């Protein structure tokens, strides 16, 4: 019940070009990034030892996907995230942030699915907490300047038209807001 109520609330936002999509698709909702709260830093090391930070990714849009292998919607959307990352690697970076699972559980999932996305292990849930993530999967959309623009809660086909309508605007410079 609470989920439906949230979907209805976010579907009428109207401020973002993708706001209407939330009402049309019950699997996810989109919320503008709350600019009242400071954007947490990104300074992480993935399971392969690669270091990730937003300054190093400047010029590329970034999707921070918060997931867990026990989460069925997370598992369902992961192939689409991988396909998108493979297809758009020059313009877009996709980082998979795993919530509180053991290295073994993550390695098993990665092996069984053929996942090659960079995976960051959120051992205690501190990364998710800092980004305000409480629903899985959730994906933070960050523009080419390193600014969080919105959060997508729930699963969708990131490699398809619905997903493209959400990440494509990240590639465009954000217009100054009128005061």
N, C-alpha and C positions, 0 to 999 in steps of 0.2 A: 504494500500500500504506500509506504513512504517513498519508494522508488518512483511510482507513477506520479505522485504529487510533485516530486523533484523534476521529473521530465516535463510536466505541465508548466511549472514555474520557469524553467530555463527556455522552454520553447517560445515564450512570448517576449524574450529579451529584445529582439529586433535590432540591437545596436551593431551587432557583428554580422557580416555577410552570411555566416553559416548558422545563425541563431535559429532559423526556421527549420533546419534539418533535425534538430533535437525533437521537435514535436512530430515530425514525419517518421522517424525511426525510433521505435521503443527500445532498441538495444544500447543506446548511448545518449548522453547529453553533453552540451558544450557550455562552458562557463568562462567568461572573460577573466583574465588574470587579475586578481585583486591588487591594484597598484598601491593600496594603503600599506601593504606589508612588503618589507624588503625581499627582493629576490635572493634566495639562498645561493651560495657559491657552488660552482661545479669544479671540484678538484678531486678526481677519483682515479683509481687504478682498476682496470678490468681484470678478469680472471687470467688473461694471457700476459699481464704485466704492462699493458698499454696505459699511458696516462691521458686523461681527458679533462679538458677545461674549456670554458666558453671562449676565452680569448683565442685559444688555438683553433677553434672552429669558426671564428668570425668569417663571414662571407658565405657560410652554409647555414641553411635552416637546420634545426635540431629537434628531434622527437625524443623525449625522455619517457620511455614506457615502463611503468611500474607493474610488476607481474609476480606470479608465483606458480610453480608447477602444479600445485593442488587446485588451482583456480581454472575451472573448465573454460570460461570465456577467454582467459589469458591464453590458454593452450590453443583455442580456436583461432584467435587473431594472429598468433605468432608467425605462421607461414606468410601471411599478407605483409606483415612488417618486414620479414626477411626479403620478400620479393621487391618491396618498395625500396629497401636499402640497397639491394643489388642493382636495381634499375636506375636509381637516382643518386648514386654514390658521389657524384661530382657536386651536386647541389644540396644534398641532404645527408645528415648523419642521424642514425637511429641507435640509441643506447638503451639496453634492456637492464633495468634495475630490479634485481630479484630481492624479494622480501624474506628475510630471516631463515632461509633454507641453508642446509649444509652444502659444502663444496661438492660432496659426493652426489647429493640429490640434483644439484644444478648440472653437474657433469653428465649424469645419467640422462637428464632431459635433453641437454645439448647434443649428446651422442645419438639418442633415439630419434631426434627430429632433424638432425643435420644442420642445426642452427649455427650460423657463423657470425651473427651480430655480436658486438662487444657486450659482454655481460658484466655488470658491476654488482657485487654482493653487498647488500644492505644488512649486515649481520644483526644489528639490534633494532632496525627499523628507524634509525635516526635520520636517514636521508628522506624517507617517505614522510616522516613527521615534519621535517624542515620545509618540505614542499607542500604540506597540507594534504597529503594523500591518505584517504581512508577507505576508498573503494577501489577494487581491483577487477579488471585492469583500469588504470588511469594513465593518460599520456599528456605530458606538458608539451605544448607547442612553442618553440622559441624561434624568433626571426633571425635574419642574417646578421643583425647587429648585436645579438646575444640577449635580447629582451624577451622574457616570457610574455606571450600574448593571450594564451587560453589553456584550459585544461579540458580534456575529453575524458569523461567517465563512462566506462563500459566498452564493449568490444565492437569493432566494425572492420570492414574490409579496407584496410589502409592502401592497398594497391589498386583499388577500384575507384569509380567516380565519386562516391561519397567521401572517401578518404582524401582524394585529390582536391575536392572543394575546401577541405580543411587545411591542408599543408601548402597548397599553391600560394595563398596570400602571404605566407611567411617569406616568400622570395622577393616580395615587393617592399620598397621602403614604406614605413608607416608614415602616414600623413600627420602633420601636426594637428592636434585637436584644438577646436575653437573654444575659447573661454567665454 
